[in-house]
Amino acid sequence: MFTLRFDMRSAAGAASRPDLYEAAVDMCAWAETRGALAAVLSEHHGTEDGHLAAPHLLAAAIAARTRTLPILIAAVPIPFWDPVRLAEEISALDIISRGRVSYAFGIGHRDEEYTHFGIDKSRRGTLADERLALLMRLLRDETVDVDGRTVRVTPGCATSGGPAILVAGGSRPAVRRAARHGLGLICQTDSPDLRELYDAECRRYGHLPGPAQFPVSGAPTAVFVADDVDRAWAELGPFLLHDAVTAASYRHGDDAVASISCARTVSELRDAEGPYRILGPSEAAETIRAGRPLPLLPLCAGLPPDVAWPYLERAAAVAGDALPPGR
């Protein structure tokens, strides 16, 4: 009854990248037998702390070491991708994983990444719509005319019709994009207006609303579990703060996103009781009994694996004890 999120950042003086990548794969293989619901991989480019830029490769490594664990890549900034090449990678990964990898597509929000790829950011919405539409046709094994070229992706997906695809975002254009293409939605903002808009736009485009995930107001988005919470904050606090400050810098001051904290010190981060939390076993168990999985970030900001493992093991043990027998 927990999820694992990996973005592979490594702050200065943190663990080496080979150790982090090896640990991420090992943790997924271990956790799938202990109640893990999914592994979530994110994507960013050209960052100072080495945010994961090639999630498909890490997903392939995880898929090769696991048998049942679902893997979600969220969010893939589709304006940065050639849709033909992306369709080929998705198809290969669908075969390797036997259909366990799903995707949430966004448009990206960092100016630096648009510069990195030489793309005009003002065209990102148009590019996202065009590339998503083409990608979906290719994943359905269609033969498509692309600028006068006849294109068909082979080998195709193992999953009929392609893997599960959602749209990620916290804006009205993102909601409309999901509805227009008949896709599910991962919304980063707890907004009743966006919920209503998604349902209305789905009906307008002749689609049944798909799965729609909205953040739970006040619920954390990055969790550790510890018997001694004070000691854990002393050990983990600098890593959580690096993650929080870096993530906030990507958003240019927009704190409407549920995972963003405005904290500038470890004390502020802890006192806010916001998206970053270290829970004691009883509080973690209550969360699970309330039907909410623990969103673990086990290698946060390059946390050394030898430090990270005991926290992951404690969270998994608490999750297993909190579930009713037979679950």
N, C-alpha and C positions, 0 to 999 in steps of 0.2 A: 504494500500500500504506500509506495513512494515512487517518485520519478528521479532520474539522474540527468542533470544538465551539464554539458561540457562546452566551454568556449575556448579553452586552452590558452588563455592569457597567462603570462608569466611576468610578474612584477620584478623589478630589479632585486637581485639577490635571492630570488625564489628558486624553485626546482628547475633542473635542466629540461629542455623540451623533449628529448628522447625519453626521459623518465616519466614525464607527464603523459605523453601519448601512450606509452606502454601501460601505465597505470590505468588510464581511461578504458582501454580494452580489457584489462584484467578485471577492473571493477564491474564492467558490464557482464562479463562471463560469470563472475561470482554472484552478482545481484539478481540475475534472472531466476536463480533457484531460491531466492529469499524474498520474493514478493515485489520485485521491481515491476512497475507497470510499463515503463518506456524509458528509453534514452533519448534525450533531446540535444541536438547539435545546432549551434548557431553559425552564422557566417558574417564576417567583416573583412575588409581588405586594407592593407597599408597602415596598420595601427602600430603605435610605438611598442606595445607590449605583446605583439604577436598573436592577436586574436585569430582564431581558426579561419583560414581562407579557403580551405579545400575540404569541406565537410563530407563530400561524397567519398573521398579516399578513407577518411576515418570511419565513416559508416560501413564501408566495405570490410575494413579490418574487424569492426565490431560484429558485423553479420557473419563473418567467417568463424568467429569464436563463440557464437551463440546459436541457439536453435529456435527459440520462441519469442525472444525479446523484441517488441516493436521499437522502431527507430523513427524519430521525427526530425527532419531537418527544417528548422524554423528560425529566422525566416531567410529564404533565398531571395536576394534582391535581383529579380528577373531582368531589369534593364541592363545589367552587366553581362548577361549571358547570350551567346549565340544559341537560338532555340533548337537548331538542328543538332549541334554538338551536345547541348544539354539533354535532348531527347535520347541520344545514344548513351550517355552516361547513366541516365535514369533507367533506361531499359536494361543495361548491363547490371546495375545494382539491384533491380527488381528480380533478375534471374539469380544473382548470387544470394540474395536474402530470402528467396522464395516469397516475395511479396510483402515483406515486413517493413519496408521503408516507405514513409509517406512524407509529404512536403507541404509547407506553408510558404506561399510566395508573397513577398513584399516589394517595395520599390526603393528601399534604402533612404537614409536621411542624412548622411554625412557628405558635405561638399567635397571633402578630401577623396572620397571614393569615386565620385564622378570625375574628378580631375585625374585620379589614378587610371581610369579606363578611357579617358578622353571622350566622355559623353556629356552632352548638354543637359544639365539637370532640369531645365525648363521643359524638356520633352519627356520626362520620366513617366508621366501618366500615359501618354500615347504609346510610348515604347512598351510599357508593361502590358497594355491591352493587346497590342499587336503580337508581341512575343508569346504571351500566354495563350492566345487563341491558336497560334501556329503550333506551339508545343503540344497542346491538348490533341490536336488533330494527328500529329505525328505519333503520339503515345497510343492513339486508338488504331494504329496500324494503317492509317490512310496514306495514299499517295497524293502528294501535295505539290502544286506549282508554286515555286518560290523564286520570284524575280526571273521567270522564264526557264527555271531549272526544274526538272522533275525529281522530287525527293521522296524517298521512303526509307525509314529507319529499319535496319536489320542488324542483328536479330531483334525482334520486337520484345515487348514485355512478357514475362511469364504470367502476369495478372491480366485477365481479359479486360480490355478497356483502359489499362494502365493503372498505376497506383493511386491511392487516395491523395487528392490535392485540395488544399484550402488556400484562402487568401488571408494574409496577416496584415493588420493595420488598425489604427484607431481613429480613422477619419471617415467622413461621408463618401469621398471618392473610393476608398478601399471597400467600404460596405457595398457600394453600387457595383464595383468590379466583381466582387464575389457573387452577387445576385445575378448580374448580367451573364456570367459564365456558368451559372448553376452550381456553384461551389460552396463548400462550407466556409466558416469564418472563424478566425482567431482574432478577437478584438483585444487591444491592449488597454482599453479605457472602459471603466464601468459606467456605461451610459444607457439609460432606458430609451433615449431618443434613437440611438444607433440600433438598438434591438428592434424597435418598431420599424425603422427605416429598412433594415435587412428583410424583415418579413414582408413588408409592403413591396419592396423592389423585386423580391423573388416572385411574388404573385404577378407583378407587372410584366416580368419577362417570361412568365409561363412556367416557372420552376417551383417545385416544393422547396421550402426552406431546408437547407442542409444542416449538418451539425454546427452549432454556433457556441463558441467558448468565450465567455466574458469573465473578467477577474471578479473574485469575490471581494467586496469592499472590506478593507482592513486586514485581509489575509496576507501572510508573507509570500514572497516569491522565491526566496533563497533561504534555506533552513539548514542548520546543524543541530544535532541532539547531543547533549552532554550531561553527565551526572553533576558536575561542578560547573555551573554556568559562569560564575565569576572567573574561574581559571580559564575557561574556554574563550571568553571574551579577551582576556589578556593574550592568549596564544593566537587566536584567529582574527581578532579585531583589525589589525593592520591589513590583512588580506581582504577582508570584507570591505573595508573602507576604500582600498584601491579599486575594487570592482565597482563600488557604488559611485565613486567620483568619476571614474572613467566612463561608466554607462551614462551618467548624467551629462558628461561633456558631449556625448554623441547627440544628445537631444536639445542642445542649445537653450537650456533653461526651461524646457517644457516638462513640467512635473505632473501632467495629467496622466501619464502612463503609469500603470500600477506598479511596475518594477523599479521606478526611479525614486531615488532618495536625494534630498537636498543637503544631507549631512556633510560636514567638512572635517569632523573629528570622529574618533572612535566613540567617544562619550555621546556625542550627538546622535550617532547612528544607533547606538544601543537604546538611548532614552526615547527615541522617536517611536520605537516598537512598530516600525513600518515594514518595508519589504524584506529587510535583512533581519533575521531572528536566530538566536540560539535558544532552543527550548530544552527544558528539563524533561525527563522521561514521562512524567505524569501529564504535562501540557502537550507533549507530542502524541501521547496515547489518546488524549481527549480530542485532538484534531482528527485523528484517524477514525475514532468512533463517531465523530460528527459527519463522516463521509468524505473528508477532504484528504487527499494524499499529501505526504510530505514532499515538497519540492526541493530536493537536495542539490547542492552545488559542491560536490565533494572535493574538487581540485581548485577551488576558488582562487583566482589570481596567482596561480602557480604554487598553491599550498603543497609543500613536499609530501610525496605519497606516504612516507612513514608516519607523518603527522595526520594525514587525511584518513588513512585506513581505520584507525580506532573509532573515529567519529562515524564513518559509514557503517561499521559493524554495530555500533550502539544503536544507530537509527534503525537498521534492519531488524535488530533484536526487539526493539520497542514496537516496531510495526507488526512483527509476527505475533508478539504477545497480545497486542490490542485487538487483533482480529478475532471474531467468533470461531469456535472450532469448526473445521471443515472448509474454511475460506482460504 
